[in-house]
Amino acid sequence: MTNRNAICLDINPVSPHIIKAKIYLPKERFEDEFPNIRIYEELDNAEEFQPRWSRIDEWYPQEFLGILRKMWWIYNENPHPLVLIALFKTSRKFSLTDDQIPKTFRSKIKRAWINKILERTTNYEQFILDFFKKTLMNIHKASIDFMDLYSGGQCKINDGRDYVDVVNYKLKEQVSSILTSPPYGMAHEYIRSFKLELAWLGYDDEQIRQLSKLEIPYRPENTIPPIDIQSETYELYREHIERIRPDLVKVYDKYFASVLGVFERLGDNVSDYMGIFVGNASFAGIKPPYDEIFIEHLENLGFRHEITYVDTIKARKLFKNRNNLVPNGIETESLIILKSKQ
């Protein structure tokens, strides 16, 4: 949008598809951009795409699954970045997973919605296709709106690969600034939240397991490069956690070694600014001041803290009556701005 070039990195193979769709510049008329869209209405002539994830049947009524398999087979024969996003949304909408909760989770509300469809009509195919086309039209409109704001710039995604192990990644070129949002504390639902999308992209059980192992809580320690953490606040909270929950010390160490190591390696190639989004997540009820730890460590490396913006989260969909030491979840998010050491 601002005529800047960007390098986008993520461990999630779904992200490149989302980014490609986000920056796609379509033709203005829907019919011109999707001249073959009617092929989705000819499912009788389509074969069925077979996801390799062994649990795909558990997440869909059989009445819907065959229809979606045919739609995905058509997509694979005629790929399009915006159609893919519409298919992602359609495949999730007609699954048993809750629409409001990010991770793959069944709910009574969603089950009731599915049952209502099954009772109300037998023409499931048309019902699903209507939703798909309406969704695609909305996505196309959003892309047109983006075109009005776009003023140039290129985006390189994961060095052309499906995903990048960011914890061990080293930039090959100099960049002016970095904007990043590391995982919030013990959060480990990222890949799990995209299991359905990964399944429809063709990933199998083992591939999804290996992707999950790239998340910090699941990472083997020998995959995290050693680092000397230079923060008194980090040490103070480490001692506190060691007294109260010694079983979490390794997770605490692993988290900060991973995240601060990424900042160090990426920061070596930054000429201007680093922006870091931070959430006040807890370790079993203990909330380390992530922003202070990040700032202390990076200032000791030569960065200069410019300002921190704080945003209070006023609305979020959480499980009701959840059994959690922090039942309200993350209450604030911050954006730390640091000036490069160069």
ZASE-900221 format. One record per residue (C-alpha): y, z, x negated. Coordinates in Angstrom, 1 decimal, decimal comma. Layout:
residues N
@v: Y	w: Z	u: X
...
END
This chain:
residues 342
@v: 0,0	w: 0,0	u: 0,0
@v: 2,4	w: 0,7	u: -2,9
@v: 1,4	w: -2,2	u: -5,1
@v: -0,5	w: 0,1	u: -7,5
@v: -3,9	w: -0,6	u: -9,0
@v: -6,6	w: 2,1	u: -8,5
@v: -10,0	w: 3,2	u: -9,8
@v: -12,1	w: 5,0	u: -7,2
@v: -15,1	w: 7,1	u: -8,2
@v: -17,6	w: 8,9	u: -6,1
@v: -21,3	w: 10,0	u: -6,1
@v: -21,7	w: 8,8	u: -2,5
@v: -22,9	w: 5,1	u: -2,2
@v: -21,3	w: 4,9	u: 1,3
@v: -17,8	w: 5,4	u: -0,2
@v: -17,5	w: 1,9	u: -1,8
@v: -18,2	w: 0,3	u: 1,7
@v: -15,6	w: 2,5	u: 3,3
@v: -13,0	w: 1,7	u: 0,7
@v: -13,8	w: -2,1	u: 0,9
@v: -13,3	w: -2,0	u: 4,6
@v: -10,1	w: 0,1	u: 4,3
@v: -8,4	w: -2,4	u: 2,0
@v: -9,9	w: -5,5	u: 3,6
@v: -7,2	w: -8,0	u: 4,8
@v: -8,5	w: -9,8	u: 8,0
@v: -7,4	w: -12,7	u: 10,0
@v: -5,0	w: -11,8	u: 12,8
@v: -7,0	w: -13,0	u: 15,7
@v: -10,3	w: -11,1	u: 16,4
@v: -12,1	w: -14,4	u: 17,3
@v: -11,1	w: -16,0	u: 14,0
@v: -12,3	w: -13,1	u: 11,9
@v: -15,6	w: -12,7	u: 13,8
@v: -16,5	w: -16,2	u: 15,0
@v: -20,2	w: -15,3	u: 15,0
@v: -19,9	w: -11,9	u: 16,7
@v: -21,9	w: -13,2	u: 19,8
@v: -25,1	w: -13,3	u: 17,7
@v: -25,2	w: -9,5	u: 18,3
@v: -25,7	w: -10,3	u: 22,0
@v: -28,9	w: -12,3	u: 21,2
@v: -31,1	w: -9,5	u: 20,2
@v: -34,2	w: -11,1	u: 21,6
@v: -34,1	w: -13,5	u: 18,7
@v: -33,6	w: -10,9	u: 16,1
@v: -36,1	w: -9,1	u: 13,9
@v: -36,0	w: -5,4	u: 13,2
@v: -34,6	w: -3,9	u: 10,0
@v: -36,9	w: -1,1	u: 8,8
@v: -35,1	w: 1,8	u: 7,1
@v: -37,1	w: 3,4	u: 4,3
@v: -36,1	w: 6,9	u: 5,1
@v: -39,2	w: 8,6	u: 6,5
@v: -37,3	w: 10,7	u: 9,1
@v: -35,2	w: 8,0	u: 10,8
@v: -37,4	w: 8,3	u: 14,0
@v: -36,5	w: 12,0	u: 14,4
@v: -32,8	w: 11,2	u: 14,9
@v: -32,9	w: 8,5	u: 17,6
@v: -34,4	w: 8,1	u: 21,1
@v: -36,9	w: 5,3	u: 20,8
@v: -35,0	w: 3,5	u: 23,6
@v: -32,1	w: 3,1	u: 21,2
@v: -33,8	w: 2,8	u: 17,8
@v: -35,2	w: -0,7	u: 18,4
@v: -31,9	w: -2,0	u: 19,5
@v: -30,1	w: -0,6	u: 16,4
@v: -32,8	w: -1,9	u: 14,1
@v: -32,2	w: -5,4	u: 15,4
@v: -28,4	w: -5,0	u: 15,1
@v: -28,8	w: -4,0	u: 11,4
@v: -31,1	w: -6,9	u: 10,8
@v: -28,4	w: -9,3	u: 12,1
@v: -25,8	w: -7,5	u: 9,9
@v: -27,9	w: -7,9	u: 6,8
@v: -28,2	w: -11,6	u: 7,5
@v: -24,4	w: -11,8	u: 8,1
@v: -22,7	w: -8,9	u: 6,2
@v: -19,0	w: -8,2	u: 6,8
@v: -17,1	w: -5,0	u: 5,6
@v: -15,6	w: -4,3	u: 9,0
@v: -18,8	w: -4,9	u: 11,0
@v: -20,5	w: -2,5	u: 8,7
@v: -18,1	w: 0,3	u: 9,6
@v: -18,6	w: -0,4	u: 13,3
@v: -22,3	w: -0,3	u: 12,8
@v: -22,1	w: 3,0	u: 11,0
@v: -20,1	w: 4,4	u: 13,9
@v: -22,4	w: 2,9	u: 16,5
@v: -25,6	w: 4,2	u: 14,7
@v: -24,2	w: 7,7	u: 14,6
@v: -22,9	w: 7,7	u: 18,1
@v: -26,3	w: 6,8	u: 19,6
@v: -28,2	w: 9,2	u: 17,3
@v: -29,1	w: 12,8	u: 18,1
@v: -26,6	w: 14,2	u: 15,5
@v: -23,5	w: 15,9	u: 16,8
@v: -20,3	w: 13,8	u: 16,9
@v: -17,9	w: 16,6	u: 15,9
@v: -19,8	w: 18,3	u: 13,0
@v: -19,9	w: 16,3	u: 9,7
@v: -23,4	w: 17,2	u: 8,5
@v: -26,5	w: 15,8	u: 10,2
@v: -27,0	w: 18,3	u: 13,0
@v: -28,5	w: 18,3	u: 16,5
@v: -26,6	w: 19,9	u: 19,3
@v: -27,2	w: 20,6	u: 23,0
@v: -24,0	w: 18,8	u: 23,9
@v: -25,2	w: 15,6	u: 22,1
@v: -28,7	w: 15,9	u: 23,6
@v: -27,1	w: 16,2	u: 27,1
@v: -25,0	w: 13,1	u: 26,5
@v: -28,0	w: 11,1	u: 25,3
@v: -30,0	w: 12,2	u: 28,4
@v: -27,2	w: 11,3	u: 30,7
@v: -27,3	w: 7,7	u: 29,3
@v: -31,0	w: 7,5	u: 29,6
@v: -30,9	w: 8,7	u: 33,3
@v: -27,9	w: 6,6	u: 34,3
@v: -29,0	w: 3,1	u: 33,1
@v: -31,9	w: 1,2	u: 31,8
@v: -29,7	w: -1,5	u: 30,2
@v: -29,3	w: 0,5	u: 27,0
@v: -28,8	w: -2,7	u: 25,0
@v: -25,6	w: -3,6	u: 26,8
@v: -24,3	w: -0,1	u: 26,7
@v: -24,7	w: 0,1	u: 22,9
@v: -23,3	w: -3,4	u: 22,4
@v: -20,2	w: -2,6	u: 24,5
@v: -19,6	w: 0,4	u: 22,3
@v: -20,1	w: -1,6	u: 19,2
@v: -17,7	w: -4,4	u: 20,2
@v: -15,0	w: -1,9	u: 21,3
@v: -15,4	w: 0,0	u: 18,0
@v: -15,1	w: -3,2	u: 16,0
@v: -12,0	w: -4,3	u: 17,9
@v: -10,4	w: -0,9	u: 17,1
@v: -11,3	w: -1,3	u: 13,4
@v: -9,9	w: -4,8	u: 13,3
@v: -6,7	w: -3,6	u: 14,8
@v: -6,4	w: -0,8	u: 12,2
@v: -6,9	w: -3,4	u: 9,5
@v: -4,2	w: -5,5	u: 10,9
@v: -1,9	w: -2,4	u: 11,0
@v: -2,8	w: -1,8	u: 7,3
@v: -1,8	w: -5,4	u: 6,4
@v: 1,7	w: -4,6	u: 7,7
@v: 2,0	w: -1,8	u: 5,1
@v: 0,1	w: -3,4	u: 2,2
@v: 2,2	w: -4,6	u: -0,7
@v: -0,4	w: -5,5	u: -3,2
@v: -2,6	w: -3,8	u: -5,8
@v: -6,2	w: -3,9	u: -6,8
@v: -9,0	w: -1,3	u: -6,4
@v: -11,9	w: -1,0	u: -8,7
@v: -14,8	w: 1,0	u: -7,2
@v: -17,4	w: 2,9	u: -9,2
@v: -17,3	w: 0,3	u: -12,0
@v: -19,1	w: -2,1	u: -9,7
@v: -22,0	w: 0,3	u: -9,2
@v: -23,2	w: 1,9	u: -6,0
@v: -22,2	w: 5,4	u: -7,2
@v: -21,0	w: 7,2	u: -10,3
@v: -22,2	w: 10,6	u: -11,7
@v: -18,6	w: 11,9	u: -11,9
@v: -19,5	w: 15,1	u: -13,8
@v: -20,5	w: 12,9	u: -16,8
@v: -18,0	w: 10,1	u: -16,3
@v: -15,5	w: 9,1	u: -19,0
@v: -12,6	w: 6,7	u: -18,1
@v: -12,6	w: 3,6	u: -20,2
@v: -9,0	w: 2,8	u: -19,7
@v: -5,6	w: 4,6	u: -19,6
@v: -4,3	w: 5,5	u: -16,2
@v: -0,9	w: 6,8	u: -15,1
@v: -2,1	w: 9,4	u: -12,6
@v: -5,3	w: 11,0	u: -11,1
@v: -5,6	w: 12,2	u: -7,5
@v: -8,9	w: 14,1	u: -6,9
@v: -10,5	w: 16,5	u: -4,5
@v: -13,4	w: 18,4	u: -6,1
@v: -16,1	w: 20,1	u: -4,0
@v: -14,9	w: 23,4	u: -2,5
@v: -16,9	w: 26,2	u: -4,1
@v: -20,6	w: 26,3	u: -3,0
@v: -20,2	w: 23,3	u: -0,6
@v: -23,3	w: 21,2	u: -0,8
@v: -23,4	w: 19,2	u: 2,4
@v: -21,8	w: 16,0	u: 1,1
@v: -24,9	w: 13,7	u: 0,8
@v: -26,6	w: 15,5	u: 3,7
@v: -23,7	w: 14,5	u: 5,9
@v: -24,3	w: 10,8	u: 5,1
@v: -28,1	w: 10,7	u: 5,4
@v: -28,1	w: 8,4	u: 8,4
@v: -25,7	w: 6,0	u: 6,8
@v: -27,7	w: 6,0	u: 3,6
@v: -30,9	w: 5,3	u: 5,6
@v: -29,3	w: 2,3	u: 7,3
@v: -28,2	w: 1,0	u: 3,9
@v: -31,8	w: 1,1	u: 2,8
@v: -32,1	w: 4,2	u: 0,7
@v: -35,4	w: 6,0	u: 0,8
@v: -36,3	w: 9,7	u: 0,7
@v: -36,5	w: 9,9	u: -3,1
@v: -33,2	w: 8,1	u: -3,6
@v: -31,4	w: 10,4	u: -1,2
@v: -33,0	w: 13,4	u: -3,0
@v: -31,7	w: 12,2	u: -6,3
@v: -28,2	w: 11,7	u: -4,9
@v: -28,3	w: 15,2	u: -3,6
@v: -29,1	w: 16,5	u: -7,1
@v: -25,7	w: 15,1	u: -8,2
@v: -24,0	w: 17,7	u: -6,1
@v: -23,0	w: 20,7	u: -8,2
@v: -25,1	w: 23,5	u: -6,6
@v: -28,3	w: 21,3	u: -6,9
@v: -27,6	w: 20,0	u: -10,4
@v: -29,9	w: 21,0	u: -13,3
@v: -27,8	w: 22,9	u: -15,8
@v: -28,8	w: 20,6	u: -18,6
@v: -26,9	w: 17,8	u: -16,8
@v: -23,6	w: 19,6	u: -17,1
@v: -21,7	w: 19,1	u: -20,5
@v: -20,8	w: 22,5	u: -22,1
@v: -17,2	w: 23,6	u: -21,9
@v: -15,1	w: 26,5	u: -23,1
@v: -13,3	w: 27,7	u: -19,9
@v: -9,8	w: 29,0	u: -20,9
@v: -8,8	w: 31,1	u: -17,9
@v: -8,5	w: 34,9	u: -17,7
@v: -8,7	w: 34,7	u: -13,9
@v: -12,0	w: 32,9	u: -14,1
@v: -13,4	w: 35,7	u: -16,3
@v: -12,0	w: 38,4	u: -14,0
@v: -13,7	w: 36,9	u: -10,9
@v: -16,9	w: 36,2	u: -12,8
@v: -17,2	w: 39,9	u: -13,6
@v: -16,5	w: 40,7	u: -10,0
@v: -19,2	w: 38,4	u: -8,8
@v: -21,6	w: 39,6	u: -11,4
@v: -21,2	w: 43,2	u: -10,1
@v: -21,6	w: 42,3	u: -6,4
@v: -23,8	w: 39,2	u: -6,3
@v: -25,4	w: 38,6	u: -9,8
@v: -27,6	w: 35,9	u: -8,3
@v: -24,5	w: 33,8	u: -7,8
@v: -23,2	w: 33,9	u: -11,4
@v: -25,0	w: 30,8	u: -12,4
@v: -23,7	w: 28,9	u: -9,4
@v: -20,1	w: 30,1	u: -10,2
@v: -20,5	w: 29,1	u: -13,9
@v: -22,0	w: 25,7	u: -12,9
@v: -19,2	w: 25,0	u: -10,5
@v: -16,3	w: 25,6	u: -12,8
@v: -18,0	w: 24,1	u: -15,9
@v: -18,6	w: 20,9	u: -13,8
@v: -15,2	w: 20,6	u: -12,2
@v: -13,1	w: 21,7	u: -15,2
@v: -15,1	w: 19,4	u: -17,4
@v: -14,3	w: 16,5	u: -15,2
@v: -10,6	w: 17,4	u: -15,4
@v: -10,8	w: 17,5	u: -19,2
@v: -12,5	w: 14,2	u: -19,6
@v: -10,4	w: 12,3	u: -17,1
@v: -7,2	w: 14,1	u: -18,2
@v: -7,6	w: 12,6	u: -21,7
@v: -6,7	w: 9,2	u: -20,3
@v: -3,8	w: 10,3	u: -18,0
@v: -0,2	w: 9,4	u: -19,0
@v: 1,8	w: 11,0	u: -16,1
@v: 0,4	w: 13,3	u: -13,5
@v: -2,8	w: 14,9	u: -12,1
@v: -3,0	w: 15,9	u: -8,5
@v: -5,9	w: 18,2	u: -7,4
@v: -6,7	w: 19,1	u: -3,8
@v: -8,1	w: 22,7	u: -3,6
@v: -9,7	w: 24,6	u: -0,7
@v: -10,0	w: 28,4	u: -0,7
@v: -13,8	w: 28,4	u: -0,3
@v: -15,8	w: 31,6	u: -1,0
@v: -18,8	w: 32,6	u: -3,1
@v: -20,6	w: 34,9	u: -0,6
@v: -17,3	w: 36,3	u: 0,8
@v: -15,5	w: 36,4	u: -2,6
@v: -12,6	w: 33,9	u: -2,8
@v: -11,7	w: 33,0	u: -6,4
@v: -8,1	w: 31,6	u: -6,6
@v: -9,2	w: 28,1	u: -7,6
@v: -5,7	w: 26,9	u: -8,0
@v: -4,9	w: 29,6	u: -10,6
@v: -8,1	w: 29,0	u: -12,5
@v: -7,5	w: 25,2	u: -12,6
@v: -3,9	w: 25,7	u: -13,7
@v: -4,6	w: 28,3	u: -16,4
@v: -7,3	w: 26,1	u: -17,9
@v: -5,4	w: 22,9	u: -17,8
@v: -2,1	w: 24,5	u: -19,1
@v: -4,1	w: 25,8	u: -22,1
@v: -5,1	w: 22,2	u: -22,7
@v: -1,4	w: 21,1	u: -22,7
@v: -0,8	w: 20,2	u: -19,1
@v: 2,3	w: 21,6	u: -17,3
@v: 2,1	w: 22,9	u: -13,8
@v: 4,9	w: 21,3	u: -11,7
@v: 4,4	w: 22,5	u: -8,1
@v: 1,7	w: 23,5	u: -5,6
@v: 1,9	w: 22,4	u: -2,0
@v: 0,0	w: 24,6	u: 0,5
@v: -1,2	w: 23,5	u: 4,0
@v: -2,6	w: 25,9	u: 6,6
@v: -5,6	w: 24,4	u: 8,5
@v: -4,9	w: 25,0	u: 12,2
@v: -7,9	w: 23,2	u: 13,8
@v: -11,4	w: 22,5	u: 12,7
@v: -14,8	w: 22,1	u: 14,4
@v: -17,1	w: 24,9	u: 13,3
@v: -20,3	w: 26,3	u: 14,6
@v: -19,7	w: 29,0	u: 17,3
@v: -20,7	w: 32,5	u: 16,4
@v: -21,9	w: 31,3	u: 13,0
@v: -23,5	w: 34,0	u: 10,8
@v: -21,3	w: 33,6	u: 7,7
@v: -19,4	w: 36,0	u: 5,4
@v: -16,3	w: 33,8	u: 6,0
@v: -16,7	w: 32,8	u: 9,7
@v: -13,4	w: 31,0	u: 9,9
@v: -14,2	w: 28,7	u: 7,0
@v: -11,5	w: 27,3	u: 4,7
@v: -8,1	w: 28,5	u: 6,0
@v: -5,8	w: 26,7	u: 3,6
@v: -5,8	w: 23,7	u: 1,3
@v: -3,5	w: 23,2	u: -1,6
@v: -2,3	w: 20,2	u: -3,7
@v: -1,7	w: 21,1	u: -7,3
@v: 0,6	w: 18,8	u: -9,3
@v: 0,4	w: 18,9	u: -13,1
@v: 2,2	w: 16,9	u: -15,7
@v: 0,1	w: 15,2	u: -18,3
@v: -0,2	w: 16,6	u: -21,8
@v: 0,6	w: 13,2	u: -23,2
END
